[in-house]
Amino acid sequence: MEAYCVKCRKKVAMQNGKEETLKNGRRAMKGKCPACGTTLCRILGNK
């Protein structure tokens, strides 16, 4: 899955992506940027 890396300022393919539930109940994919190692977060739909 792709996500925007704020540090690299471009869309990158997420490494080690895991689906998590945020505090407000929304689903999100969290992983790492392959270039710089920054944590990436992409919000998914509710279903």
N, C-alpha and C positions, 0 to 999 in steps of 0.2 A: 504494500500500500504506500502511496506517496503522501508526503506531508511537507509543509513549508518550514524550512529551517531559518529561524530569525538571525542566527549568527552568520550563516553562509549566504543568506538573502536569496535563496532559490528553493525550488521543490526538489526533494530528494526521496529516494526509496528508503522506507523505514526499515531498520534492522531490529530483530527481536521484538516485533510488535505483539502486544497483548491487549485484549479487550478488557476494559475496566468500567466500573460504574462510578460516576462522579457524585459528589455530595448532594447535588440537586436532582439526582436520579437519571441524568442523561448518560448515554453510553459514549465511550471514547476509546480510541486506539492510542496506546502509549508505546514508544520505542526510542531508539537512539539514531542519531545522524551518523552515517558511515564515515563522513569526512572529519567532523570535529568532535563527535561524541556527545553533543548536546541532546537533552531529552526533548522528544517531539510529541505533540499531542494533536490528534485530529478528532473532532467531535463527529459522531455518527448519528443516524436517525434514531427515533425512539423505539422502533419495532425491532 
